[in-house]
């Protein structure tokens, strides 16, 4: 918190700060995680929330299974391409401001599952704020990631969410492999792709 | 001492009597019938009449580049007689360009999802199947990934999704 300038006389128990910092302070200490647990990382995620490691010491123990009530998505485990539209839809259903932790080797890079069905890193398709290495990571590592995320929110956060204007930064991270043929998947059966195509067809006003 | 299921000699004799083109072989006490594709449905119906009331599994093997293989795909039907515990393996071989066999869903309802899985992963057409959709791969997938000529890392399907940025939400 910023220190008040010396010529201003403040009564007792009054602190002066910036609104941005106050909002970030509230947000970082009440992260509500959305557990997107698909594999063994999910077990460590549960251990993190349980009594021994006790995520509630950091204000992030309120796991909610509805994206409408959450502001921190923890993707724990491998994501297959059948699950990816679900992941994207859940991410879109969460309210701003929201953050994402990619937990474990599989969520971050695909891990050992370098096959046709497994997405090679969720950061190619949704924004990610923190990566947790490990296979699976121990609860201490996840807690460290949440502490680091809290630090990031406090440092960068603004009440209007200006820090989320990262479109250009993110687009450079587009899929590393060039798509060889546009016909390898049938876009007419994927609702999110349909929406994208419809939006692209509309003239920009 | 390995367990050997009860002998199936009587059934095999009856099958050979009725279906001339059938070949038989035995491996470690397990009997296998190789039947030409046009007769497969009739043979399985015949076996069901003879008491083989349980369809254990329907699966497939791709013999592309396999030494001495005469056909591309080999379907595997495992059937069992729950009264006598007799077991039989039935092999049916099919080939490109349009590998097709008759569906056995009219005989065993349980074949429905088994055949859908084989269709999904190997692209074998099951004639007369009531609902031949993909079972495990996503609907927008167009390939049959367990075929040997399909690359392990796919043809770009796993990258072919829209990217959601912070601006989208």
Interface residues (C-beta under 8 A of the other chain):
Chain A: X81 X82 X84 X85 X88 X91 X92 X94 X96 X98 X114 X115 X116 X117 X118 X119 X120 X124 X125 X126 X127 X164 X165 X166 X167 X170 X171 X174 X175 X177 X178 X179 X180 X181 X182 X183 X184 X185 X186 X187 X188 X189 X190 X192 X193 X196
Chain B: X137 X138 X139 X140 X141 X142 X143 X145 X150 X151 X152 X153 X154 X155 X156 X157 X158 X159 X160 X161 X162 X163 X164 X165 X166 X167 X168 X169
